[in-house]
Amino acid sequence: MEKGKVLIITILTILIAAFIVFVAVMQHNFNNPEFDQTESGSVHNAELEENPEDETDDETEDSDDTEDKVQKEEEETEEEAVTHSTRYVTVETLNVRSGPGVDYEIAGVVVIDEEVSVEDSGEEWVKITTDEFEGYVNEKYLSDESSEEAAQ
């Protein structure tokens, strides 16, 4: 009878330890947002490796020249489309993100009527620069004039 109790206690102790390790691993994977990105990145790289290039050297050189020209034209178009201006924050506090979207980390906070330099490329999110930092905000929270100027 004594050997049965020791065996049951040993089995329960092993199961509890395994459960604790399982919970710790699952919590780590849940709290680690890069986990899914690295997995999908390796799948994407594997797909690229499966597609060998069957072009000749002459065709590759011609396509490289064409790609360079297209890329230069796109860069010039992008540079022309960006407008620089000074705008004012229209809300009490506004989170400034490190990238164009709410999924990016907060780089700083600006307050109502704060003057910011804006690089507007026609998108919903614009790049702003303050004396302390730079980042991205949604354009709808900016105005061409401060609320004090508008009140006058």
FENHU-V58571 format. One record per pair of residues at least 12 apart in sequence whose C-alpha atoms are under 10 Angstrom apart, sorted by the first residue. I is the first residue (numbers start at 1). J is the second residue. D is the distance in Angstrom with one decimal. If there is no record, write none. Layout:
# FENHU-V58571
I&J&D, I&J&D
This chain:
# FENHU-V58571
78&121&7.8, 79&121&8.7, 80&121&8.9, 81&119&9.8, 81&120&8.1, 81&121&5.6, 81&122&7.5, 82&118&9.6, 82&119&6.1, 82&120&5.3, 82&121&4.3, 82&122&7.4, 82&123&9.9, 82&126&9.8, 83&118&7.9, 83&119&5.6, 83&120&5.1, 83&121&6.4, 83&122&8.5, 84&117&7.1, 84&118&5.5, 84&119&4.7, 84&120&6.3, 84&121&9.0, 84&127&9.7, 84&128&9.6, 85&116&8.5, 85&117&5.9, 85&118&5.2, 85&119&6.8, 85&120&7.9, 85&128&9.6, 85&144&8.5, 86&115&6.7, 86&116&5.7, 86&117&4.7, 86&118&5.9, 86&119&9.0, 86&128&9.2, 86&129&9.7, 86&142&9.6, 86&143&9.0, 86&144&7.1, 86&145&8.8, 87&113&8.8, 87&114&8.3, 87&115&5.8, 87&116&5.6, 87&117&6.5, 87&118&6.8, 87&128&9.2, 87&139&9.9, 87&141&9.8, 87&142&6.1, 87&143&5.5, 87&144&4.8, 87&145&6.5, 87&146&7.8, 88&110&9.7, 88&111&9.2, 88&112&7.4, 88&113&5.1, 88&114&5.4, 88&115&4.7, 88&116&6.2, 88&117&8.8, 88&118&9.6, 88&141&8.5, 88&142&5.4, 88&143&5.2, 88&144&6.3, 88&145&6.1, 88&146&5.4, 88&147&8.3, 89&110&7.3, 89&111&6.5, 89&112&4.9, 89&113&4.9, 89&114&5.5, 89&115&6.9, 89&116&7.7, 89&137&9.9, 89&139&9.6, 89&140&9.4, 89&141&6.0, 89&142&4.8, 89&143&6.5, 89&144&9.1, 89&145&9.0, 89&146&7.4, 89&147&8.8, 90&110&10.0, 90&111&8.1, 90&112&5.4, 90&113&6.2, 90&114&8.5, 90&140&8.6, 90&141&5.4, 90&142&5.5, 90&143&6.4, 90&144&9.7, 90&145&9.2, 90&146&7.5, 90&147&7.2, 91&110&9.0, 91&111&6.9, 91&112&5.1, 91&113&8.0, 91&114&9.7, 91&140&10.0, 91&141&6.5, 91&142&8.3, 91&147&9.9, 92&110&8.4, 92&111&5.4, 92&112&4.7, 92&113&8.4, 92&114&9.8, 93&109&6.6, 93&110&5.8, 93&111&4.4, 93&112&6.2, 93&113&9.8, 93&114&9.8, 93&141&9.9, 94&108&8.6, 94&109&5.5, 94&110&5.3, 94&111&6.2, 94&112&8.0, 94&137&7.8, 94&138&9.2, 94&141&7.9, 94&142&9.8, 95&107&7.6, 95&108&6.1, 95&109&4.6, 95&110&6.6, 95&111&9.0, 95&135&9.4, 95&136&8.7, 95&137&7.2, 95&138&9.5, 96&108&5.1, 96&109&5.5, 96&110&7.1, 96&127&9.2, 96&128&8.3, 96&129&9.8, 96&133&9.1, 96&134&7.8, 96&135&5.6, 96&136&5.5, 96&137&5.4, 96&138&8.8, 97&109&8.7, 97&125&9.8, 97&127&9.2, 97&128&9.8, 97&134&8.6, 97&135&5.3, 97&136&5.0, 97&137&6.4, 97&138&9.4, 98&127&9.3, 98&133&9.8, 98&134&7.8, 98&135&4.9, 98&136&6.2, 98&137&9.1, 99&125&8.7, 99&126&9.5, 99&127&8.5, 99&134&9.9, 99&135&6.5, 99&136&5.7, 99&137&8.6, 100&123&9.2, 100&124&8.5, 100&125&5.4, 100&126&7.2, 100&127&7.9, 100&135&8.1, 100&136&5.4, 100&137&7.1, 100&138&8.1, 101&124&9.2, 101&125&7.1, 101&126&9.9, 101&136&7.7, 101&137&7.9, 101&138&8.1, 102&125&9.9, 102&136&9.5, 102&137&9.0, 102&138&9.3, 104&135&10.0, 104&136&9.3, 105&135&9.8, 106&135&8.5, 106&136&9.3, 107&133&7.3, 107&134&7.4, 107&135&6.4, 107&136&8.6, 108&130&9.7, 108&132&8.6, 108&133&7.1, 108&134&8.1, 108&135&7.9, 108&136&9.8, 109&133&9.4, 109&135&9.8, 109&137&10.0, 110&130&8.7, 110&137&9.8, 112&141&9.5, 112&142&9.4, 112&146&8.4, 112&147&8.4, 113&142&9.1, 113&143&9.0, 113&145&8.5, 113&146&5.3, 113&147&6.5, 113&148&7.8, 113&149&9.7, 114&130&9.0, 114&142&9.7, 114&146&8.0, 115&128&9.9, 115&129&9.4, 115&130&7.8, 115&131&9.9, 115&142&9.5, 115&143&9.8, 115&144&9.7, 115&145&9.2, 115&146&8.1, 116&128&6.1, 116&129&5.9, 116&130&5.5, 116&131&8.6, 116&134&9.4, 116&142&9.1, 117&129&5.1, 117&130&6.6, 117&131&9.5, 117&134&9.2, 118&130&9.3, 118&134&9.7, 118&135&9.9, 118&136&9.3, 118&137&9.6, 118&139&9.4, 118&142&9.4, 119&136&9.5, 120&139&8.5, 122&139&9.4, 123&138&9.0, 123&139&8.2, 124&136&10.0, 124&137&8.5, 124&138&5.9, 124&139&5.7, 124&140&7.8, 125&137&5.5, 125&138&4.5, 125&139&5.7, 125&140&8.7, 126&138&6.3, 126&139&6.0, 126&140&9.7, 126&142&9.7, 127&139&9.1
